[in-house]
Amino acid sequence: MGMCFGNNFMKGGDLLMKKFIALFVILAFSVVTAFAALVTEYQYVGGQYSNGDTNLTFHVSTLDLINGVVGTMSSGGFHFATQPADNTARLATLTDGIWSSNGLTVIADDTDGGVPVLVVEYTFSATPIYDIIIFAGHDGDGARGWINCLVEVNTGSGYTTLMNEVKSGLYGDLPAAAVSSFVRLYDSAQAAIATGVIGLRFSFYDVSHNSGASFFQKYDDNTTNPPLNYPNQGTILKEIDVYNTPPVEAGCVYWTVY
């Protein structure tokens, strides 16, 4: 095997140790045949918000496909407390390559009803997509640090589901104060998760309810928060990174640490 150099790659053994220490989980999902190898991996770390993404396995990047691209909000919206205050600047924050230290950036809307509360689209020339990483963080009780998202892809015939419930935890999880988190969608065989892509759409769901312990609640569940309440707290999103190149160096088995 050839030599690999630089700080962008982590040896398999080191990655396993990091997985053990950070306790992040890989979940396999049952999906359509075309995307049979799709998996997600996530990390939700309490007490880490003040450090931004520095203690996460993956980091916000300025080198991804949509860096600097302002998406289109096709439905839903933002919580009124979101900073910055105008929607264009809010959308720009999602792809600016920075983990904002502002604890109110960027909050998906709070809406009881079990439907997506923020839907953002990105379009580009036809390209393969290998990797999608969504970052979030909550400097309060952690309840807004979870991520739950429907990811759809357009390859020329309109949007179809790539994966639903791309989420950074298990339903029923309790929040940890001040969290940093991410969820990553990729192919376990290190292949493209979709090819000829001209559009990506992210539909974010509310993740918890502002009553009781504010556990991670499924978007369409209105039975576990009496009296019959859907989740009504939106994620505090930090970044969306999309990569159209493989996440490994040719000839190496090292995962890229973005």
C-alpha positions in Angstrom: 0.0 0.0 0.0 1.3 3.5 -0.9 2.1 6.1 1.7 -0.4 8.7 2.7 0.6 12.2 4.0 -1.0 15.2 5.5 -3.3 15.9 8.4 -6.5 15.3 6.5 -6.5 11.6 6.9 -6.9 9.4 10.0 -5.7 5.8 10.2 -8.3 3.1 10.7 -7.1 2.2 14.1 -7.0 5.8 15.3 -10.5 6.2 13.9 -11.8 3.2 15.8 -10.3 4.6 19.0 -11.9 7.9 18.3 -15.2 6.2 17.8 -14.8 4.4 21.1 -14.0 7.6 23.0 -16.6 9.8 21.3 -19.2 7.0 21.3 -20.6 8.0 17.9 -22.8 5.4 16.2 -23.1 4.1 12.7 -26.6 3.2 11.7 -27.5 1.2 8.5 -30.9 1.9 6.9 -33.1 -0.1 4.6 -33.4 1.9 1.4 -34.2 1.4 -2.3 -31.8 -0.8 -4.2 -30.1 2.1 -6.0 -28.9 3.4 -2.6 -28.5 0.0 -0.8 -25.2 0.9 0.8 -26.3 4.2 2.3 -25.5 4.7 5.9 -25.4 7.5 8.4 -23.0 8.2 11.3 -23.4 10.8 13.9 -21.9 12.4 17.0 -23.6 14.3 19.7 -21.2 15.5 22.4 -22.3 17.3 25.5 -20.4 20.2 27.0 -18.7 20.9 23.7 -20.5 23.9 22.3 -17.9 26.5 23.5 -15.3 24.6 21.5 -17.3 24.7 18.3 -16.6 21.7 16.1 -13.0 21.2 17.2 -13.8 18.1 19.2 -16.0 16.5 16.6 -14.7 13.9 14.3 -15.6 15.9 11.3 -15.2 19.7 10.9 -17.0 22.4 9.1 -15.3 22.9 5.7 -14.7 25.7 3.2 -13.8 23.2 0.4 -17.1 21.5 -0.2 -19.4 21.8 -3.3 -21.8 24.3 -1.8 -19.4 26.4 0.2 -20.5 30.1 -0.3 -23.6 29.1 -2.2 -26.8 30.6 -0.8 -29.6 28.1 -0.9 -33.2 28.7 -1.7 -35.8 28.3 1.1 -38.7 26.6 -0.6 -40.9 26.3 2.5 -40.9 26.7 6.2 -38.7 29.3 7.9 -36.6 30.3 10.9 -37.3 30.9 14.5 -37.8 34.6 15.2 -34.7 34.7 17.5 -32.4 33.5 14.7 -29.3 35.6 14.1 -28.6 37.1 11.6 -32.1 38.7 11.2 -32.8 38.4 7.4 -33.4 35.2 5.6 -30.8 35.6 2.9 -28.0 36.1 5.5 -29.4 33.2 7.5 -29.2 30.9 4.4 -25.7 32.1 3.7 -24.6 31.2 7.2 -25.5 27.5 6.5 -22.7 27.3 3.8 -20.1 29.9 4.9 -17.6 27.3 6.2 -17.7 28.7 9.7 -19.0 27.2 13.0 -20.7 30.4 14.3 -20.1 31.0 18.0 -23.5 32.8 18.2 -25.8 30.4 20.1 -28.8 31.6 18.1 -27.4 30.8 14.6 -29.4 29.3 12.7 -32.6 28.1 14.3 -35.2 26.2 12.3 -38.8 27.3 12.9 -40.8 26.0 15.9 -44.1 24.5 14.5 -46.4 21.9 16.1 -47.7 19.6 13.4 -45.2 16.9 12.4 -44.1 18.5 9.1 -40.8 19.9 7.8 -40.3 23.3 9.4 -37.4 24.4 7.1 -36.8 23.3 3.6 -33.7 24.4 1.7 -32.6 23.6 -1.9 -29.3 23.8 -3.7 -28.8 23.5 -7.4 -25.7 23.0 -9.5 -24.4 21.4 -12.7 -24.7 17.6 -12.9 -22.2 16.0 -10.4 -21.8 12.9 -8.3 -22.4 13.3 -4.6 -20.3 11.2 -2.2 -20.8 12.7 1.2 -23.2 15.0 3.1 -22.5 16.3 6.6 -24.9 18.5 8.6 -23.7 20.3 11.7 -25.7 21.6 14.7 -25.1 23.0 18.1 -27.0 24.2 21.1 -25.4 26.3 23.9 -28.4 25.9 26.2 -30.0 22.6 27.4 -29.0 20.8 24.3 -32.5 20.0 23.1 -32.0 21.9 19.9 -28.8 20.2 19.1 -30.3 17.1 17.4 -30.7 16.9 13.7 -33.6 15.2 11.8 -33.7 15.7 8.1 -35.2 14.4 4.9 -32.6 14.5 2.1 -33.9 14.4 -1.5 -31.9 14.4 -4.7 -32.8 15.6 -8.2 -31.0 13.9 -11.1 -33.2 15.5 -13.8 -36.6 14.1 -13.2 -37.6 15.9 -10.1 -36.8 15.2 -6.4 -36.8 11.7 -5.0 -36.0 10.6 -1.5 -32.3 9.8 -0.9 -33.0 9.1 2.8 -35.5 10.2 5.3 -34.8 10.6 9.1 -31.2 11.4 8.6 -30.8 12.0 12.3 -28.1 12.6 14.9 -29.4 10.4 17.7 -32.0 7.8 18.8 -35.5 8.8 19.5 -36.0 9.1 23.2 -32.4 10.3 23.9 -32.2 12.9 26.6 -30.3 16.2 25.8 -26.9 17.1 27.2 -26.2 20.7 28.1 -24.3 22.6 25.5 -23.7 20.2 22.6 -22.0 20.1 19.3 -23.2 17.5 16.8 -23.2 16.3 13.3 -24.9 13.7 11.1 -23.2 12.3 8.0 -24.8 10.5 5.0 -22.5 8.5 2.8 -22.1 5.1 1.1 -20.5 2.3 3.1 -18.7 1.1 0.0 -17.2 4.6 -0.4 -19.1 5.0 -3.7 -21.1 8.0 -4.8 -24.5 8.1 -3.0 -26.0 9.6 -6.2 -24.7 10.6 -9.7 -25.8 13.2 -12.2 -27.2 15.3 -9.4 -28.5 18.8 -10.2 -30.3 19.5 -7.0 -30.3 18.6 -3.3 -33.2 19.4 -1.0 -33.0 19.3 2.8 -36.2 19.3 4.8 -35.6 19.7 8.5 -38.0 18.6 11.2 -38.4 19.8 14.8 -36.6 17.6 17.2 -37.9 18.1 20.7 -40.8 19.6 22.7 -40.4 22.4 25.2 -42.0 20.4 28.0 -40.6 17.8 30.4 -37.1 16.6 29.7 -37.2 17.7 26.0 -36.0 14.3 24.7 -35.3 13.6 21.0 -38.8 13.1 19.6 -39.8 11.8 16.1 -41.3 14.4 13.9 -44.6 12.7 13.5 -45.0 11.6 17.1 -47.7 13.4 19.1 -48.2 10.7 21.7 -45.2 10.8 24.0 -45.4 14.4 25.1 -48.9 14.7 26.8 -51.2 16.2 26.1 -50.6 14.9 22.6 -47.9 17.3 21.4 -45.7 17.1 18.3 -42.1 18.2 18.7 -42.0 22.0 18.5 -38.3 23.0 18.9 -36.2 23.4 15.8 -32.5 22.5 15.3 -29.8 25.2 15.7 -28.0 24.5 12.5 -24.4 25.4 11.9 -23.4 24.2 8.5 -24.3 21.9 5.6 -21.3 20.5 3.7 -21.7 18.5 0.5 -18.8 16.7 -1.3 -18.6 15.6 -4.9 -15.3 13.8 -4.5 -14.6 10.5 -2.7 -13.9 10.7 1.0 -10.7 8.7 0.8 -7.3 9.2 -0.9 -6.6 6.8 -3.8 -4.8 3.7 -2.6 -5.4 4.4 1.1 -8.0 3.2 3.6 -8.0 6.4 5.6 -11.2 8.4 6.1 -11.0 12.1 5.3 -11.4 14.3 8.4 -12.9 17.4 6.9 
